[in-house]
Amino acid sequence: MSLLRQLLSPAPAAAPGPVAEPPVEYISEPSGERSITSIDDYVHQLSQWAHMGSTLGVQQTLSGSPAERITNSLEGYATSAYAANGVIFATMLARMMVFSGVRLTWQSLSSSGPSRLFGTADLEILENPWSGGTTQDLLIRMITDVDLAGNFYATVVDGEIVRLRPDWVTMVLEPRRFRGGVLGHRLIGYLYQESGEGDYIPLLPDEVARFAPIPDPLATYRGMSWLTPVLREIRIDGQMNHHKSQFFTNAATPNLAVSLKETVTVDQFKEFMEVLDASHTGIENAYKTMYLGGGADVTVVGASFEAMNFKQMQGHGETRIAAAGGVPPVIVGLSEGLQAATYSNYAQARRRFADGTVHPLWQNAVGSLAPLLPRPSGARLWYDARHVPFLREDTKDEADIQGREAATIAELVKEGFTPASVVNAVRAHDWTLLEHTGALSIQLQPTDPAAATDDEDDGEPAPDPDDDTPDEGEE
């Protein structure tokens, strides 16, 4: 009860705010001056100088826009990355579909290691976690929260698993006292606040399943989303997609600078801009012939897609995003992965994804769900991936391994080892577990010494079957 009083104290710990974004670097500029660092700055300066004694007026046809920052939070990742970026969505979808394909079960544990899989009635809550829900729904929720927030939380209420939105959960820690000082912190519970406001609901550590496969290096228990290290790539990919959109919006042409002579008045300049925009802006006006007069001159000031190797640049960013998610580009269907795609390469990529990403996630997930249901003695919560379609090639490899193990077992039994010890030794890869029956094969049986001595004492040679000479006493 003392712990509950701590959690329900009048001044509970405030919910943690969002992680601070990296500081934006600003360049201070002298008063009265404006630094020219981009095409927009250049055009701004020239437009200010036009018709004020300068000799040049400029209108550009493709203006830039600043990249919107993605807030480092569940809502920011969900709206600005998952729902707004095709590469992020495809990578998360590949993780989601494979991760949700397993069946959860119990696995027996013995002195020789893990063995058979079996089920009990206690697994019902994982098979039907909530009304109308399935194991796949639960696993999809788990991997989605982990991808976007780095953490998944759930508890059991009235016989159903209730998912706790990660950004509404606060971990309660207390200092661990040791030898007169503080040695780390101990998790003593959770506080859940629906919608991030209102009263806190206290939960004990053994009442909550917490799945956080990627640890936050700056926290003791909190996890980190794999999207965090690639925020820059996500923003750049969004900018490149916006660049393509602007390219087609502005007549599917490179960025143009149109200059006029100094004799053009302000009204004539503005009228020229309106006519040019009306005739050549928009995808419906693409590829039209541009007619100019009055000394107007057009210069291409932007690089074309080919000149800046646009496809390769975007492909590199997509590959970095997929690598952060632990998914080979060929599995996601990204351009760089498909360029070198062969059956052999795909098989290797599939094995890398399964062995290096999905299996570790499954192992962590079953351990995280264990507090939600009673565990049988001598068993652990585990997963059965034998019927996952994505891993069918692994099933073939596993059958080959089992065939070799069966041949090894048969050979050892023939050599006189007990069948039970042979199975344990092969399963555990530990030959010290072998126990011999004492019986040896006929090839290893020693010869009879008495029979050998009788043959030596007889002294008479063996009869020659080809000798026709009659023995003594025979006629």
ABEGO torsion letter per residue (X at the ends): XAAAAAAABABBBBBBBBBBBBBBBBBBBBBGBBBBABAAAAAAAAAAABGAGBABBBBBABBBBBBBBBBBBAAAAAAAAAAABAAAAAAAAAAAAAAAABBBBBBBBBAAEBBBBBBBAAAAAAABABBGBBAAAAAAAAAAAAAAAGBBBBBBBGGBBBBBBAAABBBBBBBBBBGGBBBEBBBAEBBBBBGGBEBBBBBBAAABBBBBABBBAABAABBBBAAAAAAAAAAAAAAAAAAAAAAAABGGBBBBBBBBBAABBAAAAAAAAAAAAAAABEAAABGBBBBBBGGBBBBBABBBAAAAGAAAAAAAAAAAAAAAAGBBAAAAGBAAAAAABBAAAAAAAAAAAAAAAAAAAAAAAAAAAAAABBBBBGBBBBBBAAABAAAAAAAAAAAAAAAAAAAAAAAAAAAGBBAAAAAAAAAAGBAAABBBAGBBBAAABBBBAAAAAAAAAAGBBBBBAABABBBBGBX
